[in-house]
Amino acid sequence: MTSDAQRAAIKKMIERHTKAVTTSKKAARDSLIKEGVYTRDGKLAPSYGGPEKKFA
């Protein structure tokens, strides 16, 4: 079970992360790539609805 103190600490960590990754468009894009939401070429990752890679 999560205590109030743990929830508060998690909320602070999320706020710090959000502030850090939204400082610029580049930081936001890099974060989404690192998290696997987008590929390096700017396409949506397959696990988030982007096109699947087709192998010959």
URQUI-V852608 format. One record per residue. N is the residue number from 1. SS is DSSP state (a for helix, b for strand, c for the rest). Layout:
n & ss
N & SS
N & SS
This chain:
n & ss
1 & c
2 & c
3 & c
4 & a
5 & a
6 & a
7 & a
8 & a
9 & a
10 & a
11 & a
12 & a
13 & a
14 & a
15 & a
16 & a
17 & a
18 & a
19 & a
20 & a
21 & a
22 & c
23 & c
24 & c
25 & a
26 & a
27 & a
28 & a
29 & a
30 & a
31 & a
32 & a
33 & a
34 & a
35 & c
36 & c
37 & c
38 & b
39 & c
40 & c
41 & c
42 & c
43 & c
44 & b
45 & c
46 & a
47 & a
48 & a
49 & c
50 & c
51 & c
52 & c
53 & c
54 & c
55 & c
56 & c
